[in-house]
Amino acid sequence: MSYPLSVNISVEAPIENQIQEIQYDGTEIYQPPLTLSENLSKCAARIDFAKSANEPEVTVKKEEPDKKEEDPKDPQFQSSLWPWDSVRNKLRDAYTEVCVLSDVLAIAKEKRYMVLDPVPQEPSDTKPIVQVYARKKALANAANILLSGADRLRNTHSEQRNNRNSSDFHIELLRLRQNWRLKKVSNSIIGDLSYRTAGSKFMHSGMFEVTKAEDDPSGGTSPPGSPSPSNALPSPKNSALRVNVPSELQGVAYIKVITQKDQEDLCTATVNLLGHGPNITQQVGIWQKTLEFAQNVLFCKELFNQLAKEAVQLQAPIPHVVVGNQIRATLLPGIQLIISLCHSTSFDASNSGPINDHDHVLEHSLHQLLREVHYRNTHHPFPHPASGPLGPSKKRMLAGPTAADRYELLEMTKSQTLLEQIIAQAQHIFMRKRTQYVLDTLARDVKDPQIISHWNAMNSPTMSCVKIKIITHGYDTVYRTSLLIHVKERSLKCICRDGRVMHMSYEPQELRDLILCQINRHQMSGLLNVARCMAWQTLSNSNHLGIGSVEPLGNASSCLLASPNGDRLIAVQIRCDPQIDVKVYIAQTPRKDFFPGPLVQGKYWEHLGGHFKEVRFDKLEGKNFLNKMEFLMASMSSS
């Protein structure tokens, strides 16, 4: 039967034999592999002899008595068509002989036709004294074994009674086995600290040796790669285990990430498996703390090795530099990212040094990135084979049913390396800090109006969101300006209240100009709303007024307001420059300088607006701009 679709499945034999038993001392007893004869017997047992009757028999000519046996070298000789034919014939002959022997034994049991009597043997001469000496020697050996076992039990009991704090070796070994991978090699117990299950390709094996604390380590044998006993950390009196780790994995290691601008550190972060503070790990045992420190050193070295390999392979506009235990990458013009591997044999090295500029947000983002990489390496989408190379991702497997186009398929094949993701997160952290600095500086310098920033707590590692509200104290219900800013890796995206979308680069001056322009529009729009509430009329309004001196940054806006009776005018000019400048002019009717003449007849010409006079705005009463303008309009309306 033929199937329309066939799937190739790779099947591999297990690396180790199946574990048959684990003794109390941690010794693993493996099931021995089959020998060649046992394997042949197992294969022969699978032969189905019932099918021999249905198979076509090979006709062989009857041999003549005067002819000799056929020689296999003869070209006319025809061998058996089935390779197991000779084995089947021998097994059939053996089966026939066994059947004959069974018939003979059945006849002998009935004792009718045949009697089988044992053949008498001559009695051997035995000396009683030899048997006595042999039994005495056997009893002495058994007594010595029992006495030696009793002495060992007595000594162990006395040691435990003298030192109540000493723990049992087997209990400690059981706790160690629950947290770490161990195996028995010859007479030693070997453990593994590597990250092979997470797809590690680091050359270091990460092997460590476990011995009994009371035994002399110099007498034991060590596997390849295990350290010398002089490198082992001293074990306390209350621990029955001695853990020997390699010398290159001793001490404390961490990866330090620094963003630098002109030799000045902007923010720092550390990456390790231990964290900060003296209480790094639970005091389960000195061996637990030793192994955690050693695994942290292995983790930091493996991570730095991977980052250095990616830094050399990546083709960036400004090439990355790898020198010793340091990687330098350019984030933005003038901003550098420095990744350093710090390894010290002193256990207090991780807590030394100032951490005033430590950025916990960047540190959390980097740890979250490592967890995602580890999860992606250990949790592959189904279906996938149990062993062998893995297939495409889940999105690519569903590309056919979802009718993905060529662009989507190309996007699926793109992936970022670990160093590229770290650089992207560092760029975002720097852009976030720069945006915070600009907003905080403007909120400090600009007293009127008030600038309020609300940072979203739920952000991604490469994009943050901040909502900015510009309000005037006491007039927040009259008018308020709100805008949303998306902080990305190398750019900013601003969404205004009227729906306009503006894209900005990484330069902080662009964001500062945008906020100042929004402040200008907020003041002008707030003034128009206040005038509308007080029944003043808006005669003209312009957001881009081409008067005054030309400034390199900013613009000017103005409006012209008339009182309800039309006899008072107020002109307001607001210039949006590095320092917000407000100028107010007033005019009134009838004009005092109007003189009728023969050319100008009629008194209605005197109701034209007079010359505008500038008001000393800083001397007006009021807490802010809108409050002062409200008092001014109220006083001019009453007069």
NUTOR-824359 format. One record per residue (C-alpha): residue number from 1; residue in three letters; x, y, z. Coordinates in pm, whole numbers, plus 50000, padded with zeros to 5 digits. Each point is the difference from the previous one (the first is absolute). Layout:
<NUM ALA <X Y Z>>
...
REM end
This chain:
<1 MET <50000 50000 50000>>
<2 SER <50145 50336 49898>>
<3 TYR <49938 50318 50193>>
<4 PRO <49983 50345 49836>>
<5 LEU <50231 50154 50258>>
<6 SER <50293 49851 50185>>
<7 VAL <50178 50152 50300>>
<8 ASN <50358 49918 50088>>
<9 ILE <50045 49942 50373>>
<10 SER <50350 49987 50153>>
<11 VAL <50037 49735 50267>>
<12 GLU <50317 49995 50205>>
<13 ALA <50120 49759 50264>>
<14 PRO <50028 50139 50354>>
<15 ILE <50340 50129 50103>>
<16 GLU <50014 49803 50326>>
<17 ASN <49872 49661 50098>>
<18 GLN <49685 49979 50205>>
<19 ILE <50050 50048 50375>>
<20 GLN <49902 49679 50177>>
<21 GLU <50058 50102 50364>>
<22 ILE <50127 50298 50205>>
<23 GLN <50156 49901 50331>>
<24 TYR <49997 50206 50318>>
<25 ASP <50353 50133 49944>>
<26 GLY <49903 50135 49656>>
<27 THR <50149 49714 49797>>
<28 GLU <49810 49947 49675>>
<29 ILE <49974 49642 49876>>
<30 TYR <49940 49998 49625>>
<31 GLN <49844 49716 49805>>
<32 PRO <50289 49828 49815>>
<33 PRO <49980 50003 49619>>
<34 LEU <49927 49681 49808>>
<35 THR <50293 49795 49877>>
<36 LEU <50031 49891 49640>>
<37 SER <49867 49650 50074>>
<38 GLU <49705 50137 50200>>
<39 ASN <49923 50248 49726>>
<40 LEU <50011 49718 49741>>
<41 SER <49770 49785 50213>>
<42 LYS <49763 50294 50037>>
<43 CYS <49992 50048 49624>>
<44 ALA <49955 49627 49939>>
<45 ALA <49708 49991 50243>>
<46 ARG <49812 50234 49769>>
<47 ILE <49999 49745 49716>>
<48 ASP <49656 49866 49917>>
<49 PHE <50042 49631 49910>>
<50 ALA <49630 49962 49921>>
<51 LYS <50053 50176 49668>>
<52 SER <50246 49741 49875>>
<53 ALA <49724 49773 49870>>
<54 ASN <49853 50269 49776>>
<55 GLU <50335 50103 49856>>
<56 PRO <50103 49850 49666>>
<57 GLU <50253 49724 50042>>
<58 VAL <50313 49995 49796>>
<59 THR <50017 49680 49791>>
<60 VAL <50338 49833 50014>>
<61 LYS <50087 49713 49775>>
<62 LYS <50061 49666 50161>>
<63 GLU <50365 49926 50044>>
<64 GLU <50138 49698 49829>>
<65 PRO <50198 49758 50213>>
<66 ASP <50306 50022 49787>>
<67 LYS <50012 50388 50012>>
<68 LYS <50175 50194 50270>>
<69 GLU <49858 50285 50207>>
<70 GLU <49954 50327 49817>>
<71 ASP <50270 50252 50050>>
<72 PRO <49883 50355 50087>>
<73 LYS <50269 50133 49770>>
<74 ASP <49843 49816 49713>>
<75 PRO <49813 50250 49773>>
<76 GLN <49705 49759 49969>>
<77 PHE <49952 49997 50379>>
<78 GLN <49681 50183 50108>>
<79 SER <49991 50133 50358>>
<80 SER <49684 50037 50206>>
<81 LEU <49775 50288 49906>>
<82 TRP <49928 50087 50368>>
<83 PRO <50298 50114 50215>>
<84 TRP <49855 49836 50315>>
<85 ASP <49942 49663 49830>>
<86 SER <50303 49831 50163>>
<87 VAL <49902 50127 50345>>
<88 ARG <49646 49873 49953>>
<89 ASN <50126 49653 49895>>
<90 LYS <50229 49971 50302>>
<91 LEU <49725 50111 50237>>
<92 ARG <49763 49750 49840>>
<93 ASP <50253 49717 50047>>
<94 ALA <50051 50101 50363>>
<95 TYR <49626 50008 50052>>
<96 THR <49973 49648 49857>>
<97 GLU <50267 49868 50235>>
<98 VAL <49831 50164 50298>>
<99 CYS <49671 49835 49903>>
<100 VAL <50171 49661 49981>>
<101 LEU <50161 50056 50339>>
<102 SER <49663 50097 50144>>
<103 ASP <49847 49675 49871>>
<104 VAL <50286 49798 50152>>
<105 LEU <49953 50164 50339>>
<106 ALA <49624 49942 49989>>
<107 ILE <50060 49628 49934>>
<108 ALA <50259 49983 50279>>
<109 LYS <49762 50155 50256>>
<110 GLU <49741 49727 49945>>
<111 LYS <50265 49733 50085>>
<112 ARG <49840 49751 49764>>
<113 TYR <50247 49988 49718>>
<114 MET <50318 50157 50146>>
<115 VAL <50157 50038 50346>>
<116 LEU <50257 50271 50068>>
<117 ASP <50204 49931 50312>>
<118 PRO <50277 50230 50120>>
<119 VAL <50352 49876 49947>>
<120 PRO <50155 49918 50339>>
<121 GLN <50316 50195 50086>>
<122 GLU <50275 49903 50233>>
<123 PRO <49979 50176 50340>>
<124 SER <50275 50259 50054>>
<125 ASP <50214 49989 50310>>
<126 THR <49922 50302 50220>>
<127 LYS <50195 50101 50304>>
<128 PRO <49789 50143 50286>>
<129 ILE <50278 50232 50121>>
<130 VAL <50012 50184 49663>>
<131 GLN <49628 50071 50010>>
<132 VAL <50031 50131 50354>>
<133 TYR <50281 50240 49901>>
<134 ALA <49805 50121 49695>>
<135 ARG <49687 50071 50202>>
<136 LYS <50203 50173 50269>>
<137 LYS <50166 50226 49741>>
<138 ALA <49664 50088 49841>>
<139 LEU <49851 50089 50340>>
<140 ALA <50304 50216 50081>>
<141 ASN <49962 50196 49675>>
<142 ALA <49629 50058 50064>>
<143 ALA <50076 50111 50356>>
<144 ASN <50264 50248 49880>>
<145 ILE <49752 50155 49753>>
<146 LEU <49735 50040 50270>>
<147 LEU <50248 50146 50249>>
<148 SER <50138 50254 49751>>
<149 GLY <49644 50111 49911>>
<150 ALA <49913 50034 50369>>
<151 ASP <50315 50210 50058>>
<152 ARG <49910 50235 49717>>
<153 LEU <49646 50041 50131>>
<154 ARG <50133 50063 50350>>
<155 ASN <50247 50263 49877>>
<156 THR <49734 50176 49791>>
<157 HIS <49761 50003 50294>>
<158 SER <50265 50146 50230>>
<159 GLU <50088 50272 49745>>
<160 GLN <49638 50102 49963>>
<161 ARG <49959 50006 50376>>
<162 ASN <50311 50221 50041>>
<163 ASN <49903 50241 49722>>
<164 ARG <49626 50050 49967>>
<165 ASN <50039 50261 49726>>
<166 SER <50168 49767 49752>>
<167 SER <49768 49893 49717>>
<168 ASP <49988 49665 49830>>
<169 PHE <50195 49962 49679>>
<170 HIS <49719 49819 49820>>
<171 ILE <49737 50259 50103>>
<172 GLU <50223 50281 49875>>
<173 LEU <50062 49809 49678>>
<174 LEU <49625 49956 49957>>
<175 ARG <49943 50376 50038>>
<176 LEU <50281 50069 49756>>
<177 ARG <49851 49758 49748>>
<178 GLN <49659 50171 50021>>
<179 ASN <50146 50331 49876>>
<180 TRP <50292 49901 49777>>
<181 ARG <50080 49740 49736>>
<182 LEU <50225 49723 50134>>
<183 LYS <50136 49671 49869>>
<184 LYS <50237 49731 50131>>
<185 VAL <50325 49967 49805>>
<186 SER <50230 49721 50128>>
<187 ASN <50045 50083 50371>>
<188 SER <49907 50370 49977>>
<189 ILE <49674 50196 49983>>
<190 ILE <50007 50258 49718>>
<191 GLY <49752 50284 49945>>
<192 ASP <49925 50232 49708>>
<193 LEU <49942 50377 50013>>
<194 SER <49964 50067 49627>>
<195 TYR <49691 50119 49812>>
<196 ARG <49979 49716 49749>>
<197 THR <49623 49975 50037>>
<198 ALA <49962 50363 49891>>
<199 GLY <50196 49955 49677>>
<200 SER <50340 50100 50137>>
<201 LYS <50299 49982 49762>>
<202 PHE <50265 50111 50249>>
<203 MET <50320 49800 50001>>
<204 HIS <50036 49987 50379>>
<205 SER <49859 49681 50150>>
<206 GLY <49913 50135 50345>>
<207 MET <50083 49676 50183>>
<208 PHE <50040 49983 50379>>
<209 GLU <50092 49721 50239>>
<210 VAL <49821 49897 50319>>
<211 THR <50190 49818 50275>>
<212 LYS <49950 49922 50365>>
<213 ALA <50128 50265 50236>>
<214 GLU <50166 49757 50241>>
<215 ASP <50191 49821 49724>>
<216 ASP <50334 50123 49869>>
<217 PRO <49937 50141 49652>>
<218 SER <50359 49936 49891>>
<219 GLY <49944 49625 50006>>
<220 GLY <49699 50003 49768>>
<221 THR <50006 50004 49625>>
<222 SER <49869 50295 49806>>
<223 PRO <49850 49995 49654>>
<224 PRO <50138 50208 49715>>
<225 GLY <49923 50365 50047>>
<226 SER <49951 49980 50378>>
<227 PRO <50208 50236 50214>>
<228 SER <50274 49916 50240>>
<229 PRO <49912 49974 50371>>
<230 SER <50191 50320 50070>>
<231 ASN <49739 50197 49801>>
<232 ALA <49712 49868 50207>>
<233 LEU <49833 50232 50246>>
<234 PRO <50032 49900 50366>>
<235 SER <49694 49818 50124>>
<236 PRO <49860 50083 50346>>
<237 LYS <49962 49755 50283>>
<238 ASN <49624 49968 49952>>
<239 SER <50027 49883 49636>>
<240 ALA <50074 49641 49903>>
<241 LEU <50073 50086 49634>>
<242 ARG <50298 50157 49833>>
<243 VAL <49934 50159 49659>>
<244 ASN <50300 50060 49774>>
<245 VAL <49940 50245 49714>>
<246 PRO <50251 50098 49729>>
<247 SER <50226 50294 50077>>
<248 GLU <49865 50201 49704>>
<249 LEU <49647 49981 50145>>
<250 GLN <50088 50120 50350>>
<251 GLY <49921 50346 50132>>
<252 VAL <49729 50247 49896>>
<253 ALA <49924 50113 49644>>
<254 TYR <49751 50242 49850>>
<255 ILE <49949 50186 49674>>
<256 LYS <49994 50378 50028>>
<257 VAL <49813 50204 49738>>
<258 ILE <50083 50373 49981>>
<259 THR <49867 50276 49773>>
<260 GLN <50266 50268 49970>>
<261 LYS <50005 50353 49856>>
<262 ASP <50333 50182 49980>>
<263 GLN <50158 49777 50268>>
<264 GLU <49703 50064 50231>>
<265 ASP <49786 49709 50114>>
<266 LEU <49633 50062 49931>>
<267 CYS <49857 49674 50139>>
<268 THR <50130 49658 50099>>
<269 ALA <49852 49655 50047>>
<270 THR <50135 49663 50110>>
<271 VAL <49900 49656 49874>>
<272 ASN <50059 49685 50205>>
<273 LEU <49811 49718 50165>>
<274 LEU <50058 50107 50361>>
<275 GLY <49880 50359 50036>>
<276 HIS <50118 50258 50253>>
<277 GLY <50028 49996 50375>>
<278 PRO <50167 49772 50253>>
<279 ASN <49713 49750 50023>>
<280 ILE <50046 49870 49649>>
<281 THR <49888 49642 50051>>
<282 GLN <49826 49791 50260>>
<283 GLN <50233 49839 50247>>
<284 VAL <49919 49642 49900>>
<285 GLY <50367 49906 50018>>
<286 ILE <50342 50128 49907>>
<287 TRP <49993 49772 49695>>
<288 GLN <49679 50168 49877>>
<289 LYS <50156 50345 50023>>
<290 THR <50321 49879 49836>>
<291 LEU <49817 49843 49708>>
<292 GLU <49778 50306 49949>>
<293 PHE <50306 50224 49982>>
<294 ALA <50172 49761 49759>>
<295 GLN <49692 49976 49777>>
<296 ASN <49972 50380 49999>>
<297 VAL <50363 50027 49883>>
<298 LEU <49931 49747 49725>>
<299 PHE <49685 50187 49898>>
<300 CYS <50179 50337 49977>>
<301 LYS <50290 49857 49801>>
<302 GLU <49769 49819 49759>>
<303 LEU <49783 50310 49950>>
<304 PHE <50300 50224 49938>>
<305 ASN <50147 49748 49757>>
<306 GLN <49674 49998 49801>>
<307 LEU <49981 50381 49997>>
<308 ALA <50362 50032 49887>>
<309 LYS <49941 49752 49717>>
<310 GLU <49692 50195 49883>>
<311 ALA <50185 50333 50025>>
<312 VAL <50269 49874 49763>>
<313 GLN <49751 49854 49752>>
<314 LEU <49758 50298 49986>>
<315 GLN <50051 50266 49734>>
<316 ALA <49907 50329 50164>>
<317 PRO <50044 50355 49855>>
<318 ILE <50258 50056 50276>>
<319 PRO <50174 49664 50060>>
<320 HIS <49984 49851 50347>>
<321 VAL <50327 49964 50188>>
<322 VAL <50090 49694 50209>>
<323 VAL <50312 50042 50214>>
<324 GLY <50072 49752 50277>>
<325 ASN <49700 49978 50231>>
<326 GLN <49830 50309 49856>>
<327 ILE <49761 50060 49708>>
<328 ARG <49939 50354 49870>>
<329 ALA <49701 50085 49779>>
<330 THR <49866 50338 49882>>
<331 LEU <49638 50069 50095>>
<332 LEU <49959 50359 49877>>
<333 PRO <50248 50265 49887>>
<334 GLY <50222 50061 50302>>
<335 ILE <49832 49726 50207>>
<336 GLN <50179 49667 50052>>
<337 LEU <49891 49671 50152>>
<338 ILE <50271 49817 50194>>
<339 ILE <49949 49635 50102>>
<340 SER <50268 49875 50241>>
<341 LEU <50059 49661 50159>>
<342 CYS <50110 50042 50363>>
<343 HIS <50143 49692 50173>>
<344 SER <50163 50003 50341>>
<345 THR <50099 49727 50243>>
<346 SER <49884 50216 50293>>
<347 PHE <49643 49927 50109>>
<348 ASP <49944 50363 50102>>
<349 ALA <50082 50140 49657>>
<350 SER <49638 50009 49886>>
<351 ASN <49902 50236 50282>>
<352 SER <50292 50242 49969>>
<353 GLY <49990 50328 49812>>
<354 PRO <49736 50273 49974>>
<355 ILE <49676 49926 49822>>
<356 ASN <49847 50349 50007>>
<357 ASP <49926 50001 49625>>
<358 HIS <49871 49644 49999>>
<359 ASP <49702 49959 49768>>
<360 HIS <49765 49731 50123>>
<361 VAL <49773 50035 49695>>
<362 LEU <50283 49909 49761>>
<363 GLU <50108 49715 50225>>
<364 HIS <49646 49862 50010>>
<365 SER <49972 50025 49621>>
<366 LEU <50325 49810 49947>>
<367 HIS <49899 49724 50242>>
<368 GLN <49661 49976 49832>>
<369 LEU <50174 49965 49663>>
<370 LEU <50215 49714 50128>>
<371 ARG <49697 49821 50142>>
<372 GLU <49822 50029 49664>>
<373 VAL <50303 49855 49817>>
<374 HIS <50021 49712 50247>>
<375 TYR <49626 49931 49972>>
<376 ARG <50015 50008 49620>>
<377 ASN <50289 49751 49998>>
<378 THR <49827 49754 50234>>
<379 HIS <49637 50032 49881>>
<380 HIS <49980 49933 49628>>
<381 PRO <49659 50013 49832>>
<382 PHE <49831 49671 49930>>
<383 PRO <50012 49781 49801>>
<384 HIS <50374 49936 50012>>
<385 PRO <50211 49681 50019>>
<386 ALA <50130 49874 50330>>
<387 SER <50359 50022 49871>>
<388 GLY <50183 50122 49694>>
<389 PRO <49984 50339 49828>>
<390 LEU <49684 50201 50060>>
<391 GLY <49779 50126 49723>>
<392 PRO <49862 50348 49929>>
<393 SER <49818 50216 50251>>
<394 LYS <49629 49984 50066>>
<395 LYS <49931 50311 49787>>
<396 ARG <50177 49848 49700>>
<397 MET <49818 49671 50043>>
<398 LEU <49668 50189 49992>>
<399 ALA <50105 50219 49706>>
<400 GLY <49814 49777 49752>>
<401 PRO <49660 49982 50177>>
<402 THR <50016 50373 50080>>
<403 ALA <50092 50091 49637>>
<404 ALA <50311 50202 50092>>
<405 ASP <50151 50210 49722>>
<406 ARG <50365 50045 49907>>
<407 TYR <50050 50302 50226>>
<408 GLU <49872 49812 50304>>
<409 LEU <50222 49703 49922>>
<410 LEU <50303 50226 49976>>
<411 GLU <49911 50160 50334>>
<412 MET <49977 49654 50159>>
<413 THR <50356 49917 49896>>
<414 LYS <50142 50315 50161>>
<415 SER <50125 49968 50354>>
<416 GLN <50209 50215 50229>>
<417 THR <50309 49876 50176>>
<418 LEU <50044 50034 50373>>
<419 LEU <50238 50296 49967>>
<420 GLU <49763 50183 49765>>
<421 GLN <49716 49964 50250>>
<422 ILE <50223 50126 50282>>
<423 ILE <50103 50302 49791>>
<424 ALA <49636 50072 49914>>
<425 GLN <49899 49987 50367>>
<426 ALA <50293 50222 50100>>
<427 GLN <49902 50252 49732>>
<428 HIS <49644 50004 50128>>
<429 ILE <50114 50047 50361>>
<430 PHE <50217 50295 49891>>
<431 MET <49715 50154 49801>>
<432 ARG <49768 49953 50298>>
<433 LYS <50246 50173 50235>>
<434 ARG <50051 50284 49751>>
<435 THR <49624 50050 49964>>
<436 GLN <49958 49999 50376>>
<437 TYR <50274 50260 50036>>
<438 VAL <49845 50232 49739>>
<439 LEU <49653 49975 50156>>
<440 ASP <50128 50050 50354>>
<441 THR <50210 50300 49894>>
<442 LEU <49705 50168 49828>>
<443 ALA <49770 49926 50295>>
<444 ARG <50259 50162 50230>>
<445 ASP <50071 50307 49785>>
<446 VAL <49648 50073 49872>>
<447 LYS <49780 50095 50295>>
<448 ASP <49698 50102 49794>>
<449 PRO <49839 49784 49875>>
<450 GLN <50064 49676 50189>>
<451 ILE <50141 49695 49817>>
<452 ILE <49900 49659 50138>>
<453 SER <50151 49676 49867>>
<454 HIS <49837 49659 50050>>
<455 TRP <50228 49707 49909>>
<456 ASN <49828 49675 49918>>
<457 ALA <50107 49719 50231>>
<458 MET <49932 49724 49744>>
<459 ASN <50272 50049 49737>>
<460 SER <50198 49777 49770>>
<461 PRO <50382 49982 50019>>
<462 THR <50032 50212 49682>>
<463 MET <49705 50241 50023>>
<464 SER <49853 50216 50276>>
<465 CYS <49699 50228 50011>>
<466 VAL <49963 50334 50178>>
<467 LYS <49689 50218 50012>>
<468 ILE <50060 50373 50045>>
<469 LYS <49733 50235 50132>>
<470 ILE <50041 50379 49987>>
<471 ILE <49757 50177 50233>>
<472 THR <49964 50341 50166>>
<473 HIS <49932 49999 50371>>
<474 GLY <49638 50090 50066>>
<475 TYR <49902 49976 49631>>
<476 ASP <50046 49627 49936>>
<477 THR <49628 49964 49926>>
<478 VAL <50009 50287 49748>>
<479 TYR <50272 49855 49781>>
<480 ARG <50275 49743 50020>>
<481 THR <50254 49874 49745>>
<482 SER <50092 49633 49990>>
<483 LEU <50239 49814 49774>>
<484 LEU <50140 49647 49989>>
<485 ILE <50367 49919 49932>>
<486 HIS <50130 49655 49905>>
<487 VAL <50366 49961 50091>>
<488 LYS <50164 49748 49768>>
<489 GLU <50360 49892 49940>>
<490 ARG <50130 50292 49792>>
<491 SER <49693 50217 49944>>
<492 LEU <49694 50156 50164>>
<493 LYS <49641 49996 49881>>
<494 CYS <49762 50273 50120>>
<495 ILE <49620 49979 49968>>
<496 CYS <49832 50335 50063>>
<497 ARG <49649 50070 50124>>
<498 ASP <49872 50091 49654>>
<499 GLY <50125 49668 49854>>
<500 ARG <50318 50123 49840>>
<501 VAL <50296 49761 50011>>
<502 MET <50354 50135 50005>>
<503 HIS <50321 49796 49983>>
<504 MET <50317 50130 50164>>
<505 SER <50358 49880 50009>>
<506 TYR <50217 49929 50303>>
<507 GLU <50099 50369 50038>>
<508 PRO <49856 50144 50326>>
<509 GLN <49960 50348 49851>>
<510 GLU <49721 49879 49772>>
<511 LEU <49798 49878 50296>>
<512 ARG <50067 50326 50187>>
<513 ASP <49879 50211 49706>>
<514 LEU <49687 49787 49972>>
<515 ILE <49911 50047 50368>>
<516 LEU <50060 50375 49979>>
<517 CYS <49776 50023 49693>>
<518 GLN <49729 49805 50181>>
<519 ILE <50033 50240 50296>>
<520 ASN <49952 50295 49765>>
<521 ARG <49689 49847 49845>>
<522 HIS <49866 49908 50344>>
<523 GLN <50029 50358 50125>>
<524 MET <49834 50141 49689>>
<525 SER <49717 49744 49994>>
<526 GLY <49943 50042 50373>>
<527 LEU <49977 50381 49956>>
<528 LEU <49739 49966 49724>>
<529 ASN <49788 49770 50218>>
<530 VAL <50020 50239 50296>>
<531 ALA <49903 50293 49772>>
<532 ARG <49705 49802 49868>>
<533 CYS <49883 49936 50357>>
<534 MET <50019 50375 50076>>
<535 ALA <49808 50095 49681>>
<536 TRP <50300 50156 49830>>
<537 GLN <50018 49968 49623>>
<538 THR <50292 49858 49806>>
<539 LEU <50081 50228 49710>>
<540 SER <50309 49818 49870>>
<541 ASN <50223 49712 50093>>
<542 SER <50330 49885 49848>>
<543 ASN <50234 49724 50116>>
<544 HIS <50286 50109 49773>>
<545 LEU <50052 50374 50014>>
<546 GLY <50277 50142 49787>>
<547 ILE <50095 50302 50212>>
<548 GLY <50291 50082 50221>>
<549 SER <50356 49877 49980>>
<550 VAL <50070 49671 49830>>
<551 GLU <50091 49737 50256>>
<552 PRO <50193 49684 49909>>
<553 LEU <49744 49793 50189>>
<554 GLY <49632 50053 50076>>
<555 ASN <49728 50223 49861>>
<556 ALA <49747 50258 50114>>
<557 SER <49619 49985 50028>>
<558 SER <49749 50276 50064>>
<559 CYS <49630 50076 50044>>
<560 LEU <49781 50310 50006>>
<561 LEU <49708 50015 50245>>
<562 ALA <49714 50250 50026>>
<563 SER <49783 50076 50301>>
<564 PRO <49627 49926 49995>>
<565 ASN <49926 50369 49926>>
<566 GLY <50274 50020 49740>>
<567 ASP <50166 50303 50163>>
<568 ARG <50301 49815 50137>>
<569 LEU <50263 49795 49812>>
<570 ILE <50269 49767 50132>>
<571 ALA <50285 49872 49781>>
<572 VAL <50209 49713 50137>>
<573 GLN <50328 49879 49854>>
<574 ILE <50171 49682 50126>>
<575 ARG <50342 49910 49864>>
<576 CYS <50116 49637 50032>>
<577 ASP <50375 50027 50041>>
<578 PRO <50236 49849 50257>>
<579 GLN <49835 50240 50246>>
<580 ILE <49625 50049 49956>>
<581 ASP <49932 50369 49947>>
<582 VAL <49649 50151 50040>>
<583 LYS <49906 50352 49887>>
<584 VAL <49654 50158 50050>>
<585 TYR <49869 50318 49831>>
<586 ILE <49668 50183 50065>>
<587 ALA <49802 50264 49807>>
<588 GLN <49671 50182 50063>>
<589 THR <49729 50202 49818>>
<590 PRO <49901 50278 49939>>
<591 ARG <50341 50124 49907>>
<592 LYS <50115 50298 50201>>
<593 ASP <50223 50126 49720>>
<594 PHE <49717 50014 49741>>
<595 PHE <49939 50352 49858>>
<596 PRO <49721 50043 49742>>
<597 GLY <50084 50199 49690>>
<598 PRO <49864 50085 49659>>
<599 LEU <50142 49681 49854>>
<600 VAL <49876 49768 50281>>
<601 GLN <49633 50060 50068>>
<602 GLY <49785 49798 50239>>
<603 LYS <50061 49902 50359>>
<604 TYR <49998 49625 49938>>
<605 TRP <50366 50024 49892>>
<606 GLU <50094 50074 50356>>
<607 HIS <49887 49651 50104>>
<608 LEU <50294 49843 49818>>
<609 GLY <50256 49836 50221>>
<610 GLY <50269 50221 50137>>
<611 HIS <50370 49940 50026>>
<612 PHE <50104 49691 50193>>
<613 LYS <50193 50045 50319>>
<614 GLU <50213 49728 50155>>
<615 VAL <49902 49875 50344>>
<616 ARG <50261 49911 50261>>
<617 PHE <49887 49642 50019>>
<618 ASP <50235 49901 50282>>
<619 LYS <49834 50260 50228>>
<620 LEU <49647 49866 49952>>
<621 GLU <49836 49812 50282>>
<622 GLY <49950 49628 49955>>
<623 LYS <50168 49670 50056>>
<624 ASN <50048 49902 49636>>
<625 PHE <49945 50121 49646>>
<626 LEU <49628 49914 49972>>
<627 ASN <49927 50144 50344>>
<628 LYS <50164 50331 49911>>
<629 MET <49816 50017 49667>>
<630 GLU <49671 49929 50177>>
<631 PHE <50059 50290 50243>>
<632 LEU <50097 50227 49711>>
<633 MET <49688 49921 49798>>
<634 ALA <49781 50040 50310>>
<635 SER <50145 50343 50084>>
<636 MET <49966 50126 49642>>
<637 SER <49641 49877 49978>>
<638 SER <49899 50172 50324>>
<639 SER <50166 50332 49906>>
REM end
